Amino acid sequence: MRGSKHTISLSREEREELEQVCRRHNTPQKLVRRARIVLLADAGQQYGKIARQLGLQPTIVTTWVKRWNGTAGKELSVVERLSDLPRPGAPDTFTPEQLCQIVAIACESPAVYGRPITHWTPRELRDEVLKQGIVATISERHIGRMLNQRELRPHKWRYWLNGNPDEHKDEKIQDISEVYQQAPQREQEQELSMSVDEKTGIQALERKAPTKPMRPGQDEKMEFNYERHGTQALLAGFNVATGEVIGECRDTRTEEDFVDFIDHLVKTHADRRKYRFVVDNLNTHKSASLVRYVANVSGVEDDLGVKGKKGS
């Protein structure tokens, strides 16, 4: 690499800025890849090795090494040196205010503007921009380019979990971690450590025709059409120490079902001295029925009251 005519020699400040670009969570991935190319090239790695390590074509590595060297000495920030070059053609005729208005609409739900869709498309967004008179004319392709340049992807979405604050969170994590950590030793002492949960809404499907087996020159063929037979709920227990899994399929997942399944696990391991079940905070995992079952198995005979009554 050092013998190449396209070498990179970074200053300490440039190297630190590039490393910061790679570490920041909100940095676009394309800039991270380009920063890593420059850093690896500065470290003396061959272009082919850099390409393999980053999963890129060697020509891309060469391009960004040349691009970095070509911007040396110019009054540009590291991010500007890693960014795409301006596209050829006439510059945008829209003002910054117009661009901000278009982006603001794209970041809101179409329902806010009375549109019966869940996510924007370039056509719908163009129609709304024209309807509001933000610009006199604009094409779908231009809208698409604007969104792409700003890494806005209305057609994509992902789940996120807004967790509720829990002042006892660290305690609970510690307790569960200790149960898992001590499970192998407790297994030897005839104590059961079981993680229990359920999966609901599993479709019971039946293919309308049997699968045809593989033959010479022909792949196995599976019937595309199927019949629905409702849904099933899978209740399962995972033995933390041994890896044993015990599961049952049921038509429902009520608190009675869950208590019955816990009872099944206890009876399946009737020789155990103690039982530890790790569950989440689902309502059926802390029902009155389950409390009474645990009290009964534990030999607690005090009156536990009735659910819903004062003092229960």
NULUMVO-889788 format. One line per 5 residues: number of its first residue (from 1); their letters; for each residue x, y, z of N, C-alpha, C, O. Coordinates in steps of 0.2 Angstrom, whole numbers, always signed. Each point is the difference from the previous one (the first is absolute). Layout:
N
NUM = a = X Y Z X Y Z X Y Z X Y Z ~ ...
This chain:
312
1 = mrgsk = +4 -6 +0 -4 +6 +0 +4 +6 +0 -1 +5 -4 ~ +7 -5 +8 +4 +6 +1 +3 +2 -7 +3 +5 -1 ~ -2 -11 -3 +3 +1 -7 -5 +3 -5 +3 +2 -5 ~ -9 -1 +7 -5 +2 -5 +1 +8 -1 +2 +3 +5 ~ -5 -1 -11 +1 +7 -1 -6 +4 +4 +0 +6 +1
6 = htisl = -5 -10 +1 -6 +2 +4 +1 -1 +7 -3 -5 +3 ~ +7 +8 +1 +1 -2 +7 -3 +6 +4 -1 +5 -2 ~ +0 -7 +8 -3 +5 +5 +4 +1 +6 +3 -5 +3 ~ -2 +11 -1 +4 +1 +6 -4 +5 +4 +0 +6 -1 ~ -3 -8 +6 -5 +4 +4 +4 +4 +6 +5 -3 +3
11 = sreer = -7 +9 -2 +2 +3 +6 -3 -2 +6 -5 -4 +0 ~ +7 +5 +6 -3 -2 +6 -7 +2 +1 -5 -3 +2 ~ +4 +10 -4 -7 +3 +1 -5 -4 -5 -5 -1 +1 ~ +8 +0 -7 -5 -3 -5 -1 -7 +2 -6 -3 -1 ~ +10 -1 +4 -1 -7 +2 -5 +0 +6 -5 -4 +0
16 = eeleq = +6 +9 +4 -5 +0 +6 -7 +2 -3 -5 -3 +3 ~ +4 +7 -8 -6 +2 -2 -3 -6 -4 -7 -1 +1 ~ +10 -2 -5 -2 -6 -3 -2 -5 +5 -6 -4 -1 ~ +9 +3 +6 -2 -5 +5 -6 +2 +4 -4 -4 +1 ~ +3 +10 +0 -6 +3 +2 -6 -1 -4 -6 -2 +2
21 = vcrrh = +7 +2 -9 -5 -1 -5 -3 -7 +1 -6 -2 -1 ~ +11 -3 +2 -2 -7 +0 -3 -2 +7 -4 -4 +0 ~ +5 +8 +5 -3 -2 +7 -7 +3 +1 -4 -3 +3 ~ +3 +9 -7 -7 +3 +1 -5 -4 -2 +0 -3 -6 ~ -5 +2 +10 -6 -5 -2 -4 +3 -5 -4 -4 -4
26 = ntpqk = +3 +11 +3 -4 +3 -5 +4 +1 -7 -3 +4 -4 ~ +9 -6 +4 +3 +1 -7 -3 -5 -5 +0 -6 +1 ~ -1 +9 -7 -3 -5 -5 +6 -5 -2 +6 +1 +0 ~ -9 -7 -1 +5 -6 -1 +5 +1 -6 +5 -2 +0 ~ -8 +6 -5 +5 +1 -6 +6 +4 +2 +5 -1 -3
31 = lvrra = -6 +6 +7 +5 +4 +3 +5 -4 +4 +6 +1 +0 ~ -9 -6 +4 +4 -4 +5 +5 -4 -5 +6 -1 +2 ~ -9 -2 -7 +4 -5 -4 +6 +4 -4 +5 -2 +0 ~ -7 +8 -2 +5 +4 -3 +6 +2 +5 +6 +0 -2 ~ -8 +2 +8 +4 +2 +5 +5 -6 +2 +6 +1 +1
36 = rivll = -9 -7 -1 +4 -6 +2 +5 -2 -6 +5 -2 +1 ~ -7 +4 -7 +4 -1 -6 +6 +4 +1 +6 -2 -1 ~ -7 +8 +2 +6 +5 +1 +4 -2 +6 +6 +0 -1 ~ -9 -2 +7 +4 -2 +5 +4 -6 -1 +6 -1 +2 ~ -9 -4 -5 +4 -6 -2 +6 +1 -5 +5 -3 +0
41 = adagq = -7 +7 -5 +5 +2 -5 +6 +4 +3 +6 -2 -1 ~ -7 +6 +6 +5 +3 +4 +4 -5 +4 +6 +2 +1 ~ -9 -7 +1 +3 -5 +4 +5 -5 -4 +3 -4 +2 ~ -4 +5 -9 +5 -3 -4 -3 -7 -3 +3 -4 -3 ~ -10 +3 +4 -3 -6 -3 -1 +0 -8 -1 +6 -2
46 = qygki = +2 -11 -1 -1 -1 -7 -7 +1 -2 -5 -1 +4 ~ +4 +4 -10 -7 +2 -2 -5 -6 +0 -5 +0 +2 ~ +8 -6 -4 -4 -6 -1 -2 -3 +7 -6 -2 +1 ~ +11 +3 +4 -2 -2 +7 -5 +4 +3 -5 -2 +3 ~ +5 +9 -4 -5 +5 +2 -6 -2 -3 -5 +0 +4
51 = arqlg = +4 -1 -10 -6 -2 -3 -3 -6 +2 -6 +0 +2 ~ +10 -5 +0 -3 -7 +2 -2 +1 +8 -5 -2 +2 ~ +9 +6 +1 -2 +1 +7 -7 +4 +1 -4 -1 +4 ~ +3 +6 -9 -6 +4 +1 -6 -2 -5 -5 +3 +0 ~ +7 -9 -4 -5 -2 -4 -2 +4 -6 -6 +1 -2
56 = lqpti = +11 +2 -1 +0 +5 -5 +3 -2 -6 +5 -5 +0 ~ -6 +8 -6 +4 -1 -6 +7 +4 +1 +0 +5 +2 ~ +5 -8 -5 +7 +3 +1 -1 +7 -4 +4 +5 +2 ~ -8 -4 -7 +0 +7 -3 -3 +5 +4 +2 +6 +0 ~ -6 -8 +5 -3 +5 +4 +5 +2 +5 +1 +6 +2
61 = vttwv = +3 -10 +0 +6 +2 +5 +5 +4 -4 +1 +6 +3 ~ +0 -7 -9 +5 +4 -4 -3 +7 -1 +3 +5 +1 ~ -10 -5 -2 -3 +7 -2 +0 +4 +6 +2 +6 +0 ~ -3 -9 +7 +0 +5 +5 +7 +1 +3 +1 +6 +3 ~ +4 -10 -4 +7 +2 +1 +2 +6 -4 +2 +5 +2
66 = krwng = -4 -5 -9 +1 +5 -4 -4 +7 +2 +3 +5 +0 ~ -9 -6 +1 -4 +5 +2 +3 +4 +6 +0 +6 +1 ~ +2 -10 +4 +3 +3 +6 +6 +4 -1 +1 +6 +2 ~ +3 -9 -6 +6 +4 -2 -1 +6 -5 +3 +5 +1 ~ -8 -6 -5 -2 +6 -4 -3 +6 +4 +0 +6 -3
71 = tagke = -2 -7 +9 -3 +5 +4 +5 +3 +5 -2 +5 +4 ~ +8 -8 -4 +5 +2 +5 +2 +8 -1 +0 +2 -6 ~ +0 +1 +11 +2 +8 -1 -6 +4 +0 +1 +6 +0 ~ -7 -9 -2 -5 +5 -1 -4 +1 +7 +1 -4 +5 ~ -4 +10 -5 -3 +2 +7 -7 -4 +1 -5 +3 -1
76 = lsvve = +6 -10 +2 -6 -4 +0 +0 -4 +7 +6 -2 +2 ~ -11 +1 +1 -1 -5 +6 +1 -7 -2 +0 -2 -6 ~ +2 -2 +11 +0 -7 -2 -6 -3 -3 +0 -4 -5 ~ -6 +6 +8 -6 -3 -3 -1 +3 -7 -3 -4 -4 ~ +5 +10 +3 -1 +2 -7 +5 -3 -5 -2 -2 -6
81 = rlsdl = +7 +0 +8 +5 -4 -4 -2 -7 -1 +1 -3 -5 ~ -6 +0 +9 -2 -6 -1 -7 -1 -3 -3 -5 -2 ~ +0 +11 +1 -7 +1 -3 +0 -1 -8 +6 +1 -3 ~ -11 -2 +0 -1 -1 -7 +1 +7 -3 -1 +5 +3 ~ +4 -6 -9 +1 +6 -4 -7 +3 -3 -4 -4 +0
86 = prpga = +4 +11 -1 -7 +2 -3 -1 -3 -6 +4 -2 -4 ~ -11 +0 +3 -2 -3 -6 +0 +5 -6 -1 +6 +1 ~ +3 -9 -7 +0 +5 -6 -7 +2 -1 -5 -2 +2 ~ +5 +8 -6 -7 +3 -2 -1 +6 +3 +4 +2 +4 ~ -10 +1 -5 -2 +6 +3 -1 +0 +7 -2 -6 +2
91 = pdtft = +4 +11 +2 -1 -1 +7 -7 +1 +2 -4 +2 -4 ~ +2 -4 +10 -7 +0 +2 -2 +8 +0 +3 +4 +1 ~ -10 -4 -3 -3 +7 +0 -4 +2 +6 -3 +5 +0 ~ +3 -10 +5 -4 +1 +6 +4 +4 +5 +6 -1 +1 ~ -9 +5 +3 +3 +3 +5 +1 -5 +6 -4 -5 +1
96 = peqlc = +8 +7 +4 +1 -4 +6 -7 -1 +4 -1 -5 +3 ~ -3 +11 -3 -6 +0 +3 -5 -6 -3 -3 -3 +3 ~ +3 +3 -10 -4 -5 -3 +2 -7 +1 -4 -4 +1 ~ +11 +3 -1 +2 -7 +2 -2 -2 +7 -2 -5 +1 ~ +3 +10 +3 -2 -2 +7 -7 -2 +1 -2 -4 +4
101 = qivai = -3 +8 -8 -7 -2 +1 -1 -6 -3 -4 -4 +2 ~ +7 +2 -8 -1 -7 -3 +2 -5 +5 -3 -5 +1 ~ +9 +6 +2 +3 -5 +5 -5 -1 +6 -1 -6 +2 ~ -1 +12 +0 -5 -1 +6 -6 -4 -2 -2 -3 +5 ~ -1 +4 -11 -6 -4 -2 +2 -7 +0 -4 -5 +2
106 = acesp = +10 +3 -5 +2 -7 +0 +1 -3 +6 -1 -6 +1 ~ +2 +10 +4 +2 -3 +7 -7 -1 +4 +1 -2 +6 ~ -6 +4 -9 -7 +0 +4 -4 -6 -3 +1 -2 -6 ~ -6 +0 +9 -4 -5 -2 -5 +2 -6 -2 +6 +1 ~ +1 -9 -6 -4 +2 -5 -7 +2 +2 -4 +4 -2
111 = avygr = +2 -8 +8 -7 +1 +3 -1 +7 +2 -6 +3 +0 ~ +12 +1 +2 -1 +7 +2 -3 +4 -5 -3 +5 +1 ~ +5 -7 -7 -3 +4 -6 -6 -3 -4 -1 +1 -5 ~ -2 -6 +9 -6 -3 -2 +1 -5 -6 -5 -1 -4 ~ +10 -2 +4 +2 -4 -6 -1 -8 +3 +2 -1 +5
116 = pithw = -6 -3 -9 -2 -6 +3 +6 -6 -1 -2 -5 -3 ~ +8 +7 +5 +5 -4 -1 +4 +0 +6 +0 +5 +4 ~ +4 -10 -3 +4 -1 +7 +7 +3 -1 +3 +3 +5 ~ +0 -3 -11 +7 +2 -2 +0 +4 -6 -3 -1 -5 ~ +8 +6 +5 +0 +4 -6 +3 -3 -6 +5 -5 +1
121 = tprel = -7 +6 -7 +4 -2 -6 +2 +7 -4 -3 +5 +2 ~ +8 -6 -6 +2 +6 -4 -6 +4 -3 -1 +6 +0 ~ -4 -10 -3 -5 +3 -3 -5 +4 +5 -2 +5 -2 ~ +0 -9 +7 -4 +3 +5 +3 +6 +3 -3 +5 +1 ~ +9 -5 +0 +4 +6 +3 +0 +6 -5 -1 +5 +2
126 = rdevl = +2 -7 -8 +0 +5 -5 -6 +4 +0 -1 +6 -1 ~ -5 -10 +0 -7 +2 +0 -1 +5 +6 -3 +5 -1 ~ +5 -7 +7 -1 +4 +6 +4 +6 +0 -3 +6 +2 ~ +9 -6 -5 +4 +6 +0 -3 +5 -5 +0 +6 +1 ~ -2 -8 -7 -4 +4 -5 -6 +3 +3 -2 +5 -1
131 = kqgiv = -2 -10 +4 -6 +2 +3 +0 +6 +5 -4 +5 +0 ~ +10 -5 +4 +1 +5 +5 +3 +7 -3 +1 +5 +3 ~ +1 -6 -10 +3 +6 -3 +7 +1 +2 +2 +6 -1 ~ +2 -11 +4 +6 +2 +2 +5 +1 -6 +4 +5 +1 ~ -5 -9 -6 +4 +2 -6 -5 +0 -6 -6 -3 +0
136 = atise = +8 +5 -6 -4 +1 -6 -1 -7 -3 -5 -2 -3 ~ +11 -1 +3 +1 -7 -4 +5 -4 +3 +5 +3 +2 ~ -5 -9 -2 +5 -5 +2 -2 -7 -2 -6 -2 +0 ~ +11 -2 -2 -2 -7 -2 +1 -5 +5 +3 +2 +6 ~ -6 -8 -7 +1 -5 +5 +7 -2 +1 +2 -1 +6
141 = rhigr = +2 +1 -11 +7 -2 +0 +4 +5 +4 +4 -2 +4 ~ -6 +8 -5 +4 +5 +4 -2 -1 +8 +5 +1 +4 ~ -11 -2 -3 -2 -1 +7 +4 -6 +3 +2 +0 +5 ~ -2 -6 -9 +4 -6 +2 +7 +2 +1 +3 -3 +5 ~ +0 +7 -9 +7 +2 +1 +1 +4 +6 +5 -1 +4
146 = mlnqr = -9 +5 -2 +0 +4 +6 +0 -4 +6 +4 +1 +5 ~ -9 -6 -5 +0 -4 +6 +6 -4 +0 +3 -1 +6 ~ +0 -2 -11 +5 -4 +0 +7 +4 +2 +4 -3 +4 ~ -4 +9 -6 +6 +4 +2 +0 +1 +8 +5 +1 +3 ~ -11 -1 -1 +0 +2 +8 -2 -6 +4 -1 +0 +6
151 = elrph = +2 -6 -10 -1 -7 +4 -6 +0 +3 -1 -3 +6 ~ -5 +5 -9 -6 -1 +2 -4 -5 -4 +0 +0 -6 ~ -2 -5 +10 -3 -6 -3 -7 -2 +2 -1 -4 +4 ~ -4 +8 -7 -7 -1 +3 -3 -7 -1 -4 -2 +3 ~ +7 -2 -8 -2 -7 -1 +2 -5 +5 -2 -6 -1
156 = kwryw = +7 +8 +5 +2 -4 +5 -2 +2 +7 -1 +6 +2 ~ +1 -11 +2 -2 +1 +7 +3 -6 +4 +2 -5 -2 ~ -1 +6 +9 +2 -5 +4 -3 +1 +7 -2 +5 +2 ~ +1 -11 +2 -2 +1 +7 +5 +3 +4 +6 +0 -1 ~ -9 +3 +7 +4 +2 +5 -4 -1 +7 -6 +1 -1
161 = lngnp = +9 -1 +6 -3 -1 +6 +1 +6 +5 +6 +1 +2 ~ -12 +2 +0 +1 +5 +5 -1 -3 +7 -6 +0 +2 ~ +11 -1 +1 +0 -4 +6 -3 +5 +6 +2 +6 +0 ~ -5 -9 +4 -3 +4 +6 +6 +0 +6 +3 -5 +1 ~ -2 +11 +2 +5 +0 +5 -2 -4 +6 -5 -1 +2
166 = dehkd = +11 -3 +0 -1 -4 +6 +6 +1 +4 +5 -2 -1 ~ -7 +4 +7 +5 +2 +5 +4 -6 +3 +5 +0 +3 ~ -9 -6 -4 +3 -6 +2 +3 -5 -5 +2 -6 +0 ~ -1 +10 -6 +3 -4 -6 +6 -4 +1 +1 -6 -1 ~ +4 +10 +4 +7 -3 +2 -1 -6 +4 +4 -5 +0
171 = ekiqd = -8 +6 +5 -1 -6 +5 -3 -6 -4 +3 -6 +2 ~ -8 +7 -6 -3 -6 -3 +5 -3 -5 +1 -6 +0 ~ +3 +10 -3 +5 -3 -5 +5 -4 +4 +2 -5 -2 ~ +0 +8 +8 +5 -4 +4 -3 -6 +2 +4 -6 +0 ~ -10 +6 +2 -3 -7 +3 -1 -5 -6 +2 -6 +1
176 = isevy = -4 +8 -7 +0 -4 -5 +6 -3 -2 +1 -6 -2 ~ +4 +10 +2 +7 -2 -2 +3 -5 +5 +3 -5 -2 ~ -5 +6 +8 +2 -5 +5 -3 -7 -1 +3 -5 +1 ~ -10 +6 -2 -3 -7 -1 +3 -4 -6 +1 -6 +1 ~ +1 +10 -7 +3 -4 -5 +7 -2 +1 +2 -5 -2
181 = qqapq = +2 +9 +6 +7 -1 +2 +0 -6 +4 +4 -5 +0 ~ -9 +4 +5 +1 -5 +5 -4 -6 -2 -1 -5 +3 ~ -3 +5 -9 -4 -6 -2 +4 -6 -1 -3 -5 +3 ~ +9 +4 -6 +3 -6 +0 +2 -3 +7 -1 -6 +1 ~ +3 +10 +4 +1 -3 +6 -6 -2 +4 -1 -5 +3
186 = reqeq = -5 +9 -4 -6 -2 +3 -3 -6 -3 -4 -4 +3 ~ +5 +3 -10 -2 -6 -3 +3 -6 +3 -4 -5 +1 ~ +10 +5 +1 +3 -6 +4 -3 -1 +7 +1 -5 +3 ~ -4 +11 +0 -3 -1 +6 -7 -1 +0 -4 +1 +5 ~ +2 -4 -11 -7 -1 -1 -5 +6 +0 -5 -1 +3
191 = elsms = +7 +6 -5 -4 +6 -1 -1 +2 -7 +5 +0 -4 ~ -11 +2 +2 -1 +1 -7 +0 +8 -1 -3 +4 +4 ~ +6 -2 -10 +0 +7 -2 -2 +0 -7 +3 -3 -5 ~ -9 +6 +4 -4 -1 -6 -2 +7 -3 -3 +4 +4 ~ +5 -2 -10 -3 +6 -3 -6 -2 -4 +0 -4 -4
196 = vdekt = -5 +8 +5 -7 -2 -3 -3 +6 -4 +0 +6 +3 ~ -3 -8 -8 -3 +6 -4 -5 -4 -5 +0 -6 -1 ~ -3 +10 -3 -5 -3 -5 +0 +4 -7 +2 +6 +0 ~ -3 -9 -5 -1 +3 -7 -7 -1 -2 -3 -5 +0 ~ -1 +11 -1 -7 -1 -2 -1 +2 -7 +5 +2 -4
201 = giqal = -11 -4 +2 -2 +2 -7 +4 -4 -6 +1 +2 -5 ~ +1 -9 +7 +4 -4 -5 -6 -3 -5 -4 -4 +3 ~ +5 +5 -9 -5 -2 -5 +1 -8 -1 +5 -2 -1 ~ -11 -1 +2 +0 -7 -2 -2 -1 -7 -6 +0 -1 ~ +11 -1 -3 -1 -1 -7 +1 -7 -3 +4 -4 +3
206 = erkap = -8 +2 -8 +0 -6 -3 +0 +0 -7 -4 +4 -3 ~ +9 -6 +0 +1 +0 -8 -6 -4 -3 -2 -5 +2 ~ +0 +8 -7 -6 -3 -4 +2 -6 -4 -4 -4 -2 ~ +11 +3 +1 +2 -6 -3 +7 -2 +3 +3 +4 +2 ~ -2 -11 -2 +6 -2 +3 +7 +2 -4 -1 +2 -6
211 = tkpmr = +6 -1 +10 +6 +2 -3 +3 -6 -5 +0 -5 +2 ~ +2 +7 -8 +3 -5 -4 +8 +0 +1 +3 +5 +0 ~ -1 -11 +1 +7 -1 +2 +5 +2 -6 -2 +0 -6 ~ +8 +1 +8 +5 +1 -5 +2 -6 -5 -1 -5 +2 ~ +2 +7 -8 +2 -6 -5 +6 +3 -4 +1 +6 +0
216 = pgqde = +2 -11 -4 +6 +2 -4 -3 +6 -5 -4 -1 -4 ~ +8 +6 +5 -2 +6 -5 -6 +4 +3 -1 +5 -4 ~ -2 -7 +9 -6 +4 +3 +1 +2 +7 +2 -5 +4 ~ -3 +11 -2 +0 +2 +7 -6 -3 +4 -5 -1 -4 ~ +5 +1 +10 -6 -1 +4 -5 +5 -1 +2 +6 -1
221 = kmefn = -8 -8 +0 -6 +5 -1 -5 +0 +5 -2 -5 +3 ~ +1 +11 +0 -5 +1 +6 -6 +4 -3 +1 +5 -3 ~ -7 -8 +5 -6 +4 -2 +0 +7 +2 +1 +1 +6 ~ -3 +3 -10 +0 +7 +2 -6 +2 +4 +0 +4 +5 ~ -6 -7 -7 -7 +2 +3 +0 -4 +7 +2 -6 +0
226 = yerhg = -6 +9 +5 +0 -3 +6 -7 +1 +3 -3 +5 -2 ~ +1 -9 +7 -6 +2 +4 +1 +2 +7 +5 -2 +3 ~ -8 +7 -1 +1 +2 +7 -4 -4 +5 -6 -2 -1 ~ +9 +0 +7 -4 -3 +5 +1 +4 +7 +1 -3 +5 ~ -2 +9 -6 +0 +4 +6 +7 +2 +2 +5 -1 -4
231 = tqall = -4 +3 +10 +6 +1 +3 +2 -4 +7 -5 -2 +3 ~ +11 +1 -2 +2 -3 +6 +4 +4 +5 +4 +5 -3 ~ -3 -6 +9 +4 +3 +4 +5 -5 +3 -1 -5 +2 ~ +8 +7 -3 +5 -5 +3 +2 +3 +7 +3 +5 +0 ~ -3 -10 +5 +3 +2 +6 +6 -5 +1 +0 -6 -1
236 = agfnv = +5 +9 +3 +7 -4 +0 +4 +2 +6 +0 +6 +3 ~ +3 -11 +0 +5 +2 +6 +7 -3 -2 +1 -5 -3 ~ +4 +9 +4 +7 -1 -2 +4 -1 +7 +1 +5 +4 ~ +1 -11 -3 +5 -2 +5 +6 +4 -1 +4 -2 -4 ~ -2 +7 +8 +6 +4 -1 +6 -4 +1 +5 +2 -3
241 = atgev = -5 -7 +8 +6 -4 +1 +1 -5 -5 +6 -1 -2 ~ -11 -3 -1 +1 -5 -4 -1 +1 -7 +2 -4 -5 ~ -6 +9 +3 -2 +2 -7 -7 -4 -2 -2 +1 -5 ~ +0 -5 +10 -7 -4 -2 -5 +5 -1 -1 +5 +4 ~ -3 -6 -9 -6 +4 -2 -6 -4 +1 -1 -6 -3
246 = igecr = -4 +8 +7 -7 -3 +0 -5 +5 -2 -1 +5 +2 ~ -3 -8 -7 -5 +5 -3 -7 -3 -1 +0 -7 -1 ~ -5 +11 +1 -7 -3 -2 -3 +5 -4 +1 +6 +0 ~ -5 -8 -5 -4 +4 -4 -8 +0 +3 -2 -5 +1 ~ -1 +11 -1 -6 +0 +3 -4 +5 -5 +2 +4 -3
251 = dtrte = -9 -5 +4 -5 +5 -4 +0 +7 +3 -1 +5 -4 ~ +2 -5 +11 +0 +7 +3 +6 +1 +4 +4 -5 +1 ~ -3 +11 +2 +5 +2 +4 -2 +4 +6 +1 +6 +0 ~ -6 -9 +4 -3 +3 +5 +5 -1 +7 +5 -3 +0 ~ -7 +7 +5 +4 -2 +6 -1 -7 +3 +4 -2 +3
256 = edfvd = -10 -1 -5 -1 -7 +2 +5 -4 -4 +3 -5 +3 ~ -2 +6 -9 +5 -3 -5 +7 +0 +3 +3 -5 +1 ~ -1 +11 +1 +6 +1 +3 +1 -4 +6 +6 -3 +1 ~ -10 +4 +4 +0 -4 +6 +1 -7 -1 +3 -4 +3 ~ -8 +1 -8 +1 -7 -1 +6 -2 -3 +3 -5 +1
261 = fidhl = +0 +9 -5 +7 -1 -3 +5 +0 +5 +5 -5 +0 ~ -5 +10 +5 +5 +0 +5 -1 -7 +5 +5 -3 +2 ~ -11 +1 -1 -1 -6 +3 +2 -6 -3 +3 -4 +3 ~ -3 +4 -10 +3 -5 -4 +7 -1 +1 +3 -5 +1 ~ +1 +11 -1 +7 +0 +1 +2 -2 +7 +5 -4 +0
266 = vktha = -9 +6 +5 +2 -2 +7 -1 -8 +0 +4 -3 +3 ~ -10 +0 -6 -1 -7 +1 +5 -4 -4 +2 -5 +1 ~ +1 +8 -7 +5 -3 -4 +6 +0 +4 +4 -5 -2 ~ -3 +9 +6 +7 +0 +4 -2 +0 +8 +2 +3 +4 ~ -6 -8 -3 -3 -1 +7 +6 -2 +5 -2 +1 +6
271 = drrky = +7 -3 -8 +6 -2 +4 +4 +6 +3 +4 -1 +4 ~ -6 +7 -7 +4 +6 +2 -2 +3 +7 -5 -1 +2 ~ +11 +3 +1 -2 +3 +7 -2 +7 -1 -5 +2 +4 ~ +7 +2 -9 -3 +7 -1 -1 +1 -7 +3 -3 -4 ~ -7 +8 +3 -1 +2 -7 +1 +8 -1 -3 +4 +4
276 = rfvvd = +6 -2 -9 +1 +7 -2 -2 +1 -7 +3 -3 -5 ~ -8 +7 +4 -3 +2 -7 +1 +7 -1 -2 +4 +4 ~ +5 -3 -10 +2 +7 -2 -5 +2 -5 -1 -4 -6 ~ -4 +9 +7 -5 +2 -5 +0 +8 -1 +4 +3 +4 ~ -7 -1 -9 +0 +7 -1 -6 +3 +4 -4 -3 +4
281 = nlnth = +2 +9 -5 -5 +4 +4 -7 -1 -3 -5 +4 +1 ~ +3 -9 -6 -6 -1 -3 -5 -1 +6 +1 -3 +5 ~ -7 +5 -6 -5 +0 +5 -2 -8 +2 -1 -1 +6 ~ +1 -3 -11 -1 -7 +2 +6 -3 +4 -1 -6 +3 ~ +7 +9 -3 +5 -2 +4 +0 +2 +7 +5 -2 +4
286 = ksasl = -9 +6 -2 -1 +2 +7 -7 +0 +2 -2 +5 +4 ~ -2 -9 -6 -7 +0 +1 -2 -3 +7 +4 -3 +4 ~ -10 +4 -1 -2 -2 +6 +0 -8 +0 +2 -3 +5 ~ -4 +0 -11 +0 -7 +0 +7 -3 +1 +1 -5 +3 ~ +4 +8 -6 +7 -2 +1 +3 +1 +7 +3 -4 +3
291 = vryva = -5 +10 +0 +2 +1 +7 -3 -6 +5 +3 -2 +4 ~ -9 +0 -5 -4 -5 +4 +4 -7 -2 +1 -4 +5 ~ +1 +3 -11 +3 -6 -1 +7 -1 +3 +1 -5 +3 ~ +3 +11 -3 +6 +0 +3 -1 -1 +8 +4 -4 +3 ~ -9 +7 -1 -1 +0 +8 -2 -7 +2 +2 -3 +5
296 = nvsgv = -6 +0 -10 -2 -7 +2 +6 -5 +0 +1 -4 +4 ~ +3 +5 -10 +6 -5 +0 +5 +1 +5 +3 -4 +3 ~ -3 +11 -1 +5 +1 +6 -3 -1 +7 +4 +1 +5 ~ -10 -3 -5 -3 -2 +7 -2 +6 +4 -1 -1 +6 ~ +0 +7 -10 -3 +5 +4 -7 +0 +0 -4 -1 -5
301 = eddlg = +1 +1 +12 -7 -2 +1 -4 +7 +2 -6 -1 +1 ~ +10 +6 +0 -4 +6 +2 -5 +3 -6 +1 -2 -6 ~ -6 +5 +8 -5 +2 -4 +3 +6 -4 +2 +5 +2 ~ -2 -6 -9 +3 +5 -4 -5 +5 -3 +2 +5 -4 ~ -8 -6 +6 -6 +5 -2 -2 -2 -7 +2 -5 -3
306 = vkgkk = -6 +9 +0 -3 +0 -6 +2 +5 -5 +0 +6 +3 ~ +2 -7 -9 +2 +5 -4 -5 +6 -1 -6 -2 -1 ~ +8 +8 +2 -5 +5 -1 -3 +3 +6 -3 +5 +0 ~ +3 -9 +6 -3 +2 +6 +6 +3 +4 +6 -1 +0 ~ -9 +6 +5 +5 +4 +4 +4 -5 +5 -3 -5 +3
311 = gs = +9 +6 -3 +4 -4 +4 +3 -7 -3 +4 -3 +3 ~ -6 +2 -10 +3 -6 -3 +7 +2 -3 +3 -4 -3
